[in-house]
Amino acid sequence: MKAVIDRIEHDLAVLLLGDDEVRLDVPLHFLPREAKEGTWLRLDFRIDEHTTEERYRQNKFMLDKLINKRKENKKPI
């Protein structure tokens, strides 16, 4: 997918994506230093399976921990 930097507002670049020119505001620090108004960019969205699985495991661990803690607190004395 391609996008053009339509304009720069403060610390944001206003990108127009694809043929439909969908607006996307991106902090300038994510873009190459030489990027300026009128610069065309190639965008490549890819799934990061490793990080997705890692975060899933971390979240599941935390959720299980909370559920177990709650169950422990409900035990009769």
mmCIF file as gemmi writes it, N, C-alpha and C atoms, coordinates in Angstrom:
data_model
loop_
_atom_site.group_PDB
_atom_site.id
_atom_site.type_symbol
_atom_site.label_atom_id
_atom_site.label_alt_id
_atom_site.label_comp_id
_atom_site.label_asym_id
_atom_site.label_entity_id
_atom_site.label_seq_id
_atom_site.pdbx_PDB_ins_code
_atom_site.Cartn_x
_atom_site.Cartn_y
_atom_site.Cartn_z
_atom_site.occupancy
_atom_site.B_iso_or_equiv
_atom_site.pdbx_formal_charge
_atom_site.auth_seq_id
_atom_site.auth_asym_id
_atom_site.pdbx_PDB_model_num
ATOM 1 N N . MET Axp A 1 ? 0.847 -1.168 0 1 0 ? 1 A 1
ATOM 2 C CA . MET Axp A 1 ? 0 0 0 1 0 ? 1 A 1
ATOM 3 C C . MET Axp A 1 ? 0.895 1.234 0 1 0 ? 1 A 1
ATOM 4 N N . LYS Axp A 2 ? 0.427 2.252 -0.652 1 0 ? 2 A 1
ATOM 5 C CA . LYS Axp A 2 ? 1.165 3.518 -0.69 1 0 ? 2 A 1
ATOM 6 C C . LYS Axp A 2 ? 0.369 4.606 0.021 1 0 ? 2 A 1
ATOM 7 N N . ALA Axp A 3 ? 1.113 5.581 0.535 1 0 ? 3 A 1
ATOM 8 C CA . ALA Axp A 3 ? 0.499 6.73 1.198 1 0 ? 3 A 1
ATOM 9 C C . ALA Axp A 3 ? 1.348 7.951 0.901 1 0 ? 3 A 1
ATOM 10 N N . VAL Axp A 4 ? 0.707 9.091 0.891 1 0 ? 4 A 1
ATOM 11 C CA . VAL Axp A 4 ? 1.419 10.349 0.681 1 0 ? 4 A 1
ATOM 12 C C . VAL Axp A 4 ? 1.288 11.19 1.947 1 0 ? 4 A 1
ATOM 13 N N . ILE Axp A 5 ? 2.35 11.908 2.267 1 0 ? 5 A 1
ATOM 14 C CA . ILE Axp A 5 ? 2.279 12.852 3.379 1 0 ? 5 A 1
ATOM 15 C C . ILE Axp A 5 ? 1.584 14.096 2.846 1 0 ? 5 A 1
ATOM 16 N N . ASP Axp A 6 ? 0.347 14.283 3.24 1 0 ? 6 A 1
ATOM 17 C CA . ASP Axp A 6 ? -0.465 15.405 2.775 1 0 ? 6 A 1
ATOM 18 C C . ASP Axp A 6 ? 0.012 16.71 3.397 1 0 ? 6 A 1
ATOM 19 N N . ARG Axp A 7 ? 0.255 16.643 4.705 1 0 ? 7 A 1
ATOM 20 C CA . ARG Axp A 7 ? 0.713 17.836 5.417 1 0 ? 7 A 1
ATOM 21 C C . ARG Axp A 7 ? 1.285 17.418 6.763 1 0 ? 7 A 1
ATOM 22 N N . ILE Axp A 8 ? 1.954 18.369 7.397 1 0 ? 8 A 1
ATOM 23 C CA . ILE Axp A 8 ? 2.503 18.145 8.729 1 0 ? 8 A 1
ATOM 24 C C . ILE Axp A 8 ? 1.87 19.169 9.66 1 0 ? 8 A 1
ATOM 25 N N . GLU Axp A 9 ? 1.286 18.652 10.74 1 0 ? 9 A 1
ATOM 26 C CA . GLU Axp A 9 ? 0.641 19.501 11.745 1 0 ? 9 A 1
ATOM 27 C C . GLU Axp A 9 ? 1.313 19.226 13.079 1 0 ? 9 A 1
ATOM 28 N N . HIS Axp A 10 ? 2.062 20.192 13.556 1 0 ? 10 A 1
ATOM 29 C CA . HIS Axp A 10 ? 2.805 20.071 14.816 1 0 ? 10 A 1
ATOM 30 C C . HIS Axp A 10 ? 3.751 18.876 14.716 1 0 ? 10 A 1
ATOM 31 N N . ASP Axp A 11 ? 3.544 17.841 15.525 1 0 ? 11 A 1
ATOM 32 C CA . ASP Axp A 11 ? 4.44 16.685 15.495 1 0 ? 11 A 1
ATOM 33 C C . ASP Axp A 11 ? 3.796 15.479 14.811 1 0 ? 11 A 1
ATOM 34 N N . LEU Axp A 12 ? 2.755 15.733 13.998 1 0 ? 12 A 1
ATOM 35 C CA . LEU Axp A 12 ? 2.06 14.673 13.282 1 0 ? 12 A 1
ATOM 36 C C . LEU Axp A 12 ? 2.14 14.867 11.779 1 0 ? 12 A 1
ATOM 37 N N . ALA Axp A 13 ? 2.324 13.756 11.08 1 0 ? 13 A 1
ATOM 38 C CA . ALA Axp A 13 ? 2.217 13.77 9.625 1 0 ? 13 A 1
ATOM 39 C C . ALA Axp A 13 ? 0.826 13.254 9.281 1 0 ? 13 A 1
ATOM 40 N N . VAL Axp A 14 ? 0.121 13.977 8.434 1 0 ? 14 A 1
ATOM 41 C CA . VAL Axp A 14 ? -1.194 13.549 7.984 1 0 ? 14 A 1
ATOM 42 C C . VAL Axp A 14 ? -0.985 12.789 6.679 1 0 ? 14 A 1
ATOM 43 N N . LEU Axp A 15 ? -1.197 11.471 6.75 1 0 ? 15 A 1
ATOM 44 C CA . LEU Axp A 15 ? -1.028 10.623 5.573 1 0 ? 15 A 1
ATOM 45 C C . LEU Axp A 15 ? -2.374 10.378 4.925 1 0 ? 15 A 1
ATOM 46 N N . LEU Axp A 16 ? -2.357 10.235 3.608 1 0 ? 16 A 1
ATOM 47 C CA . LEU Axp A 16 ? -3.54 9.812 2.866 1 0 ? 16 A 1
ATOM 48 C C . LEU Axp A 16 ? -3.199 8.453 2.272 1 0 ? 16 A 1
ATOM 49 N N . LEU Axp A 17 ? -3.949 7.436 2.685 1 0 ? 17 A 1
ATOM 50 C CA . LEU Axp A 17 ? -3.661 6.056 2.307 1 0 ? 17 A 1
ATOM 51 C C . LEU Axp A 17 ? -4.504 5.585 1.138 1 0 ? 17 A 1
ATOM 52 N N . GLY Axp A 18 ? -3.834 4.93 0.203 1 0 ? 18 A 1
ATOM 53 C CA . GLY Axp A 18 ? -4.51 4.251 -0.886 1 0 ? 18 A 1
ATOM 54 C C . GLY Axp A 18 ? -5.316 5.157 -1.795 1 0 ? 18 A 1
ATOM 55 N N . ASP Axp A 19 ? -6.045 4.496 -2.692 1 0 ? 19 A 1
ATOM 56 C CA . ASP Axp A 19 ? -6.857 5.225 -3.678 1 0 ? 19 A 1
ATOM 57 C C . ASP Axp A 19 ? -7.992 6.002 -3.036 1 0 ? 19 A 1
ATOM 58 N N . ASP Axp A 20 ? -8.472 5.514 -1.89 1 0 ? 20 A 1
ATOM 59 C CA . ASP Axp A 20 ? -9.571 6.192 -1.196 1 0 ? 20 A 1
ATOM 60 C C . ASP Axp A 20 ? -9.09 7.375 -0.368 1 0 ? 20 A 1
ATOM 61 N N . GLU Axp A 21 ? -7.78 7.535 -0.267 1 0 ? 21 A 1
ATOM 62 C CA . GLU Axp A 21 ? -7.16 8.613 0.504 1 0 ? 21 A 1
ATOM 63 C C . GLU Axp A 21 ? -7.684 8.678 1.935 1 0 ? 21 A 1
ATOM 64 N N . VAL Axp A 22 ? -7.653 7.531 2.596 1 0 ? 22 A 1
ATOM 65 C CA . VAL Axp A 22 ? -8.057 7.458 3.992 1 0 ? 22 A 1
ATOM 66 C C . VAL Axp A 22 ? -6.999 8.164 4.84 1 0 ? 22 A 1
ATOM 67 N N . ARG Axp A 23 ? -7.445 9.039 5.712 1 0 ? 23 A 1
ATOM 68 C CA . ARG Axp A 23 ? -6.527 9.829 6.543 1 0 ? 23 A 1
ATOM 69 C C . ARG Axp A 23 ? -5.989 9 7.705 1 0 ? 23 A 1
ATOM 70 N N . LEU Axp A 24 ? -4.691 9.135 7.939 1 0 ? 24 A 1
ATOM 71 C CA . LEU Axp A 24 ? -4.049 8.506 9.081 1 0 ? 24 A 1
ATOM 72 C C . LEU Axp A 24 ? -3.017 9.481 9.634 1 0 ? 24 A 1
ATOM 73 N N . ASP Axp A 25 ? -3.165 9.845 10.915 1 0 ? 25 A 1
ATOM 74 C CA . ASP Axp A 25 ? -2.208 10.738 11.568 1 0 ? 25 A 1
ATOM 75 C C . ASP Axp A 25 ? -1.115 9.891 12.21 1 0 ? 25 A 1
ATOM 76 N N . VAL Axp A 26 ? 0.135 10.194 11.875 1 0 ? 26 A 1
ATOM 77 C CA . VAL Axp A 26 ? 1.268 9.421 12.357 1 0 ? 26 A 1
ATOM 78 C C . VAL Axp A 26 ? 2.274 10.369 13.007 1 0 ? 26 A 1
ATOM 79 N N . PRO Axp A 27 ? 2.713 10.063 14.232 1 0 ? 27 A 1
ATOM 80 C CA . PRO Axp A 27 ? 3.756 10.89 14.846 1 0 ? 27 A 1
ATOM 81 C C . PRO Axp A 27 ? 5.004 10.913 13.955 1 0 ? 27 A 1
ATOM 82 N N . LEU Axp A 28 ? 5.57 12.089 13.802 1 0 ? 28 A 1
ATOM 83 C CA . LEU Axp A 28 ? 6.729 12.254 12.916 1 0 ? 28 A 1
ATOM 84 C C . LEU Axp A 28 ? 7.89 11.335 13.263 1 0 ? 28 A 1
ATOM 85 N N . HIS Axp A 29 ? 8.063 11.006 14.548 1 0 ? 29 A 1
ATOM 86 C CA . HIS Axp A 29 ? 9.22 10.195 14.923 1 0 ? 29 A 1
ATOM 87 C C . HIS Axp A 29 ? 9.147 8.766 14.367 1 0 ? 29 A 1
ATOM 88 N N . PHE Axp A 30 ? 7.993 8.361 13.831 1 0 ? 30 A 1
ATOM 89 C CA . PHE Axp A 30 ? 7.883 7.045 13.207 1 0 ? 30 A 1
ATOM 90 C C . PHE Axp A 30 ? 8.306 7.06 11.732 1 0 ? 30 A 1
ATOM 91 N N . LEU Axp A 31 ? 8.47 8.231 11.18 1 0 ? 31 A 1
ATOM 92 C CA . LEU Axp A 31 ? 8.784 8.354 9.748 1 0 ? 31 A 1
ATOM 93 C C . LEU Axp A 31 ? 10.263 8.659 9.537 1 0 ? 31 A 1
ATOM 94 N N . PRO Axp A 32 ? 10.763 8.372 8.326 1 0 ? 32 A 1
ATOM 95 C CA . PRO Axp A 32 ? 12.158 8.728 8.03 1 0 ? 32 A 1
ATOM 96 C C . PRO Axp A 32 ? 12.38 10.229 8.193 1 0 ? 32 A 1
ATOM 97 N N . ARG Axp A 33 ? 13.562 10.603 8.651 1 0 ? 33 A 1
ATOM 98 C CA . ARG Axp A 33 ? 13.861 12.029 8.891 1 0 ? 33 A 1
ATOM 99 C C . ARG Axp A 33 ? 13.664 12.897 7.657 1 0 ? 33 A 1
ATOM 100 N N . GLU Axp A 34 ? 13.981 12.339 6.498 1 0 ? 34 A 1
ATOM 101 C CA . GLU Axp A 34 ? 13.904 13.129 5.266 1 0 ? 34 A 1
ATOM 102 C C . GLU Axp A 34 ? 12.49 13.251 4.709 1 0 ? 34 A 1
ATOM 103 N N . ALA Axp A 35 ? 11.517 12.605 5.343 1 0 ? 35 A 1
ATOM 104 C CA . ALA Axp A 35 ? 10.133 12.672 4.879 1 0 ? 35 A 1
ATOM 105 C C . ALA Axp A 35 ? 9.586 14.082 5.077 1 0 ? 35 A 1
ATOM 106 N N . LYS Axp A 36 ? 8.83 14.553 4.086 1 0 ? 36 A 1
ATOM 107 C CA . LYS Axp A 36 ? 8.23 15.888 4.147 1 0 ? 36 A 1
ATOM 108 C C . LYS Axp A 36 ? 6.926 15.86 3.367 1 0 ? 36 A 1
ATOM 109 N N . GLU Axp A 37 ? 6.208 16.967 3.38 1 0 ? 37 A 1
ATOM 110 C CA . GLU Axp A 37 ? 4.951 17.05 2.629 1 0 ? 37 A 1
ATOM 111 C C . GLU Axp A 37 ? 5.211 16.672 1.176 1 0 ? 37 A 1
ATOM 112 N N . GLY Axp A 38 ? 4.326 15.825 0.648 1 0 ? 38 A 1
ATOM 113 C CA . GLY Axp A 38 ? 4.466 15.391 -0.733 1 0 ? 38 A 1
ATOM 114 C C . GLY Axp A 38 ? 5.271 14.104 -0.9 1 0 ? 38 A 1
ATOM 115 N N . THR Axp A 39 ? 5.916 13.638 0.169 1 0 ? 39 A 1
ATOM 116 C CA . THR Axp A 39 ? 6.682 12.399 0.106 1 0 ? 39 A 1
ATOM 117 C C . THR Axp A 39 ? 5.732 11.205 0.066 1 0 ? 39 A 1
ATOM 118 N N . TRP Axp A 40 ? 6.007 10.264 -0.846 1 0 ? 40 A 1
ATOM 119 C CA . TRP Axp A 40 ? 5.227 9.027 -0.928 1 0 ? 40 A 1
ATOM 120 C C . TRP Axp A 40 ? 5.93 7.949 -0.128 1 0 ? 40 A 1
ATOM 121 N N . LEU Axp A 41 ? 5.144 7.173 0.579 1 0 ? 41 A 1
ATOM 122 C CA . LEU Axp A 41 ? 5.662 6.1 1.43 1 0 ? 41 A 1
ATOM 123 C C . LEU Axp A 41 ? 5.036 4.765 1.024 1 0 ? 41 A 1
ATOM 124 N N . ARG Axp A 42 ? 5.804 3.71 1.185 1 0 ? 42 A 1
ATOM 125 C CA . ARG Axp A 42 ? 5.259 2.358 1.031 1 0 ? 42 A 1
ATOM 126 C C . ARG Axp A 42 ? 4.96 1.837 2.434 1 0 ? 42 A 1
ATOM 127 N N . LEU Axp A 43 ? 3.761 1.319 2.611 1 0 ? 43 A 1
ATOM 128 C CA . LEU Axp A 43 ? 3.363 0.777 3.897 1 0 ? 43 A 1
ATOM 129 C C . LEU Axp A 43 ? 3.207 -0.733 3.771 1 0 ? 43 A 1
ATOM 130 N N . ASP Axp A 44 ? 3.721 -1.427 4.755 1 0 ? 44 A 1
ATOM 131 C CA . ASP Axp A 44 ? 3.67 -2.88 4.733 1 0 ? 44 A 1
ATOM 132 C C . ASP Axp A 44 ? 3.19 -3.353 6.096 1 0 ? 44 A 1
ATOM 133 N N . PHE Axp A 45 ? 1.95 -3.796 6.16 1 0 ? 45 A 1
ATOM 134 C CA . PHE Axp A 45 ? 1.389 -4.299 7.402 1 0 ? 45 A 1
ATOM 135 C C . PHE Axp A 45 ? 1.527 -5.815 7.39 1 0 ? 45 A 1
ATOM 136 N N . ARG Axp A 46 ? 2.28 -6.337 8.349 1 0 ? 46 A 1
ATOM 137 C CA . ARG Axp A 46 ? 2.472 -7.775 8.458 1 0 ? 46 A 1
ATOM 138 C C . ARG Axp A 46 ? 2.146 -8.213 9.875 1 0 ? 46 A 1
ATOM 139 N N . ILE Axp A 47 ? 1.622 -9.406 9.991 1 0 ? 47 A 1
ATOM 140 C CA . ILE Axp A 47 ? 1.324 -9.952 11.31 1 0 ? 47 A 1
ATOM 141 C C . ILE Axp A 47 ? 2.618 -10.449 11.933 1 0 ? 47 A 1
ATOM 142 N N . ASP Axp A 48 ? 2.837 -10.048 13.17 1 0 ? 48 A 1
ATOM 143 C CA . ASP Axp A 48 ? 3.997 -10.508 13.934 1 0 ? 48 A 1
ATOM 144 C C . ASP Axp A 48 ? 3.509 -11.655 14.811 1 0 ? 48 A 1
ATOM 145 N N . GLU Axp A 49 ? 3.581 -12.863 14.272 1 0 ? 49 A 1
ATOM 146 C CA . GLU Axp A 49 ? 3.045 -14.036 14.964 1 0 ? 49 A 1
ATOM 147 C C . GLU Axp A 49 ? 3.759 -14.293 16.285 1 0 ? 49 A 1
ATOM 148 N N . HIS Axp A 50 ? 5.061 -14.107 16.321 1 0 ? 50 A 1
ATOM 149 C CA . HIS Axp A 50 ? 5.829 -14.36 17.534 1 0 ? 50 A 1
ATOM 150 C C . HIS Axp A 50 ? 5.352 -13.453 18.676 1 0 ? 50 A 1
ATOM 151 N N . THR Axp A 51 ? 5.29 -12.156 18.427 1 0 ? 51 A 1
ATOM 152 C CA . THR Axp A 51 ? 4.862 -11.21 19.461 1 0 ? 51 A 1
ATOM 153 C C . THR Axp A 51 ? 3.398 -11.423 19.832 1 0 ? 51 A 1
ATOM 154 N N . THR Axp A 52 ? 2.563 -11.725 18.85 1 0 ? 52 A 1
ATOM 155 C CA . THR Axp A 52 ? 1.153 -11.984 19.126 1 0 ? 52 A 1
ATOM 156 C C . THR Axp A 52 ? 1.008 -13.158 20.088 1 0 ? 52 A 1
ATOM 157 N N . GLU Axp A 53 ? 1.707 -14.247 19.818 1 0 ? 53 A 1
ATOM 158 C CA . GLU Axp A 53 ? 1.635 -15.426 20.681 1 0 ? 53 A 1
ATOM 159 C C . GLU Axp A 53 ? 2.222 -15.138 22.059 1 0 ? 53 A 1
ATOM 160 N N . GLU Axp A 54 ? 3.336 -14.421 22.091 1 0 ? 54 A 1
ATOM 161 C CA . GLU Axp A 54 ? 3.969 -14.077 23.364 1 0 ? 54 A 1
ATOM 162 C C . GLU Axp A 54 ? 3.04 -13.245 24.237 1 0 ? 54 A 1
ATOM 163 N N . ARG Axp A 55 ? 2.411 -12.236 23.651 1 0 ? 55 A 1
ATOM 164 C CA . ARG Axp A 55 ? 1.494 -11.373 24.414 1 0 ? 55 A 1
ATOM 165 C C . ARG Axp A 55 ? 0.259 -12.151 24.861 1 0 ? 55 A 1
ATOM 166 N N . TYR Axp A 56 ? -0.207 -13.051 24.017 1 0 ? 56 A 1
ATOM 167 C CA . TYR Axp A 56 ? -1.348 -13.882 24.39 1 0 ? 56 A 1
ATOM 168 C C . TYR Axp A 56 ? -1.006 -14.695 25.637 1 0 ? 56 A 1
ATOM 169 N N . ARG Axp A 57 ? 0.174 -15.32 25.641 1 0 ? 57 A 1
ATOM 170 C CA . ARG Axp A 57 ? 0.597 -16.122 26.789 1 0 ? 57 A 1
ATOM 171 C C . ARG Axp A 57 ? 0.726 -15.257 28.046 1 0 ? 57 A 1
ATOM 172 N N . GLN Axp A 58 ? 1.311 -14.079 27.918 1 0 ? 58 A 1
ATOM 173 C CA . GLN Axp A 58 ? 1.457 -13.176 29.061 1 0 ? 58 A 1
ATOM 174 C C . GLN Axp A 58 ? 0.097 -12.768 29.611 1 0 ? 58 A 1
ATOM 175 N N . ASN Axp A 59 ? -0.813 -12.408 28.729 1 0 ? 59 A 1
ATOM 176 C CA . ASN Axp A 59 ? -2.15 -11.985 29.162 1 0 ? 59 A 1
ATOM 177 C C . ASN Axp A 59 ? -2.911 -13.139 29.809 1 0 ? 59 A 1
ATOM 178 N N . LYS Axp A 60 ? -2.795 -14.319 29.237 1 0 ? 60 A 1
ATOM 179 C CA . LYS Axp A 60 ? -3.458 -15.49 29.805 1 0 ? 60 A 1
ATOM 180 C C . LYS Axp A 60 ? -2.893 -15.788 31.195 1 0 ? 60 A 1
ATOM 181 N N . PHE Axp A 61 ? -1.585 -15.695 31.349 1 0 ? 61 A 1
ATOM 182 C CA . PHE Axp A 61 ? -0.959 -15.925 32.644 1 0 ? 61 A 1
ATOM 183 C C . PHE Axp A 61 ? -1.506 -14.951 33.69 1 0 ? 61 A 1
ATOM 184 N N . MET Axp A 62 ? -1.561 -13.675 33.334 1 0 ? 62 A 1
ATOM 185 C CA . MET Axp A 62 ? -2.065 -12.66 34.272 1 0 ? 62 A 1
ATOM 186 C C . MET Axp A 62 ? -3.538 -12.89 34.597 1 0 ? 62 A 1
ATOM 187 N N . LEU Axp A 63 ? -4.336 -13.226 33.597 1 0 ? 63 A 1
ATOM 188 C CA . LEU Axp A 63 ? -5.751 -13.479 33.827 1 0 ? 63 A 1
ATOM 189 C C . LEU Axp A 63 ? -5.935 -14.696 34.733 1 0 ? 63 A 1
ATOM 190 N N . ASP Axp A 64 ? -5.204 -15.77 34.461 1 0 ? 64 A 1
ATOM 191 C CA . ASP Axp A 64 ? -5.287 -16.966 35.307 1 0 ? 64 A 1
ATOM 192 C C . ASP Axp A 64 ? -4.891 -16.642 36.747 1 0 ? 64 A 1
ATOM 193 N N . LYS Axp A 65 ? -3.869 -15.825 36.884 1 0 ? 65 A 1
ATOM 194 C CA . LYS Axp A 65 ? -3.413 -15.421 38.216 1 0 ? 65 A 1
ATOM 195 C C . LYS Axp A 65 ? -4.51 -14.657 38.961 1 0 ? 65 A 1
ATOM 196 N N . LEU Axp A 66 ? -5.173 -13.741 38.264 1 0 ? 66 A 1
ATOM 197 C CA . LEU Axp A 66 ? -6.264 -12.98 38.879 1 0 ? 66 A 1
ATOM 198 C C . LEU Axp A 66 ? -7.442 -13.879 39.239 1 0 ? 66 A 1
ATOM 199 N N . ILE Axp A 67 ? -7.771 -14.8 38.369 1 0 ? 67 A 1
ATOM 200 C CA . ILE Axp A 67 ? -8.888 -15.714 38.628 1 0 ? 67 A 1
ATOM 201 C C . ILE Axp A 67 ? -8.575 -16.583 39.837 1 0 ? 67 A 1
ATOM 202 N N . ASN Axp A 68 ? -7.364 -17.112 39.909 1 0 ? 68 A 1
ATOM 203 C CA . ASN Axp A 68 ? -6.978 -17.949 41.046 1 0 ? 68 A 1
ATOM 204 C C . ASN Axp A 68 ? -6.967 -17.157 42.345 1 0 ? 68 A 1
ATOM 205 N N . LYS Axp A 69 ? -6.518 -15.92 42.298 1 0 ? 69 A 1
ATOM 206 C CA . LYS Axp A 69 ? -6.495 -15.073 43.486 1 0 ? 69 A 1
ATOM 207 C C . LYS Axp A 69 ? -7.934 -14.831 43.965 1 0 ? 69 A 1
ATOM 208 N N . ARG Axp A 70 ? -8.818 -14.594 43.028 1 0 ? 70 A 1
ATOM 209 C CA . ARG Axp A 70 ? -10.214 -14.352 43.386 1 0 ? 70 A 1
ATOM 210 C C . ARG Axp A 70 ? -10.821 -15.597 44.022 1 0 ? 70 A 1
ATOM 211 N N . LYS Axp A 71 ? -10.504 -16.759 43.454 1 0 ? 71 A 1
ATOM 212 C CA . LYS Axp A 71 ? -11.012 -18.013 44.003 1 0 ? 71 A 1
ATOM 213 C C . LYS Axp A 71 ? -10.479 -18.233 45.426 1 0 ? 71 A 1
ATOM 214 N N . GLU Axp A 72 ? -9.224 -17.906 45.643 1 0 ? 72 A 1
ATOM 215 C CA . GLU Axp A 72 ? -8.621 -18.06 46.969 1 0 ? 72 A 1
ATOM 216 C C . GLU Axp A 72 ? -9.293 -17.161 47.995 1 0 ? 72 A 1
ATOM 217 N N . ASN Axp A 73 ? -9.65 -15.964 47.571 1 0 ? 73 A 1
ATOM 218 C CA . ASN Axp A 73 ? -10.296 -15.019 48.484 1 0 ? 73 A 1
ATOM 219 C C . ASN Axp A 73 ? -11.729 -15.43 48.839 1 0 ? 73 A 1
ATOM 220 N N . LYS Axp A 74 ? -12.337 -16.274 48.022 1 0 ? 74 A 1
ATOM 221 C CA . LYS Axp A 74 ? -13.705 -16.71 48.289 1 0 ? 74 A 1
ATOM 222 C C . LYS Axp A 74 ? -13.759 -18.001 49.1 1 0 ? 74 A 1
ATOM 223 N N . LYS Axp A 75 ? -12.619 -18.609 49.404 1 0 ? 75 A 1
ATOM 224 C CA . LYS Axp A 75 ? -12.6 -19.835 50.193 1 0 ? 75 A 1
ATOM 225 C C . LYS Axp A 75 ? -13.089 -19.546 51.602 1 0 ? 75 A 1
ATOM 226 N N . PRO Axp A 76 ? -13.902 -20.461 52.153 1 0 ? 76 A 1
ATOM 227 C CA . PRO Axp A 76 ? -14.372 -20.269 53.532 1 0 ? 76 A 1
ATOM 228 C C . PRO Axp A 76 ? -13.226 -20.466 54.53 1 0 ? 76 A 1
ATOM 229 N N . ILE Axp A 77 ? -13.341 -19.796 55.615 1 0 ? 77 A 1
ATOM 230 C CA . ILE Axp A 77 ? -12.286 -19.865 56.656 1 0 ? 77 A 1
ATOM 231 C C . ILE Axp A 77 ? -12.527 -21.021 57.59 1 0 ? 77 A 1
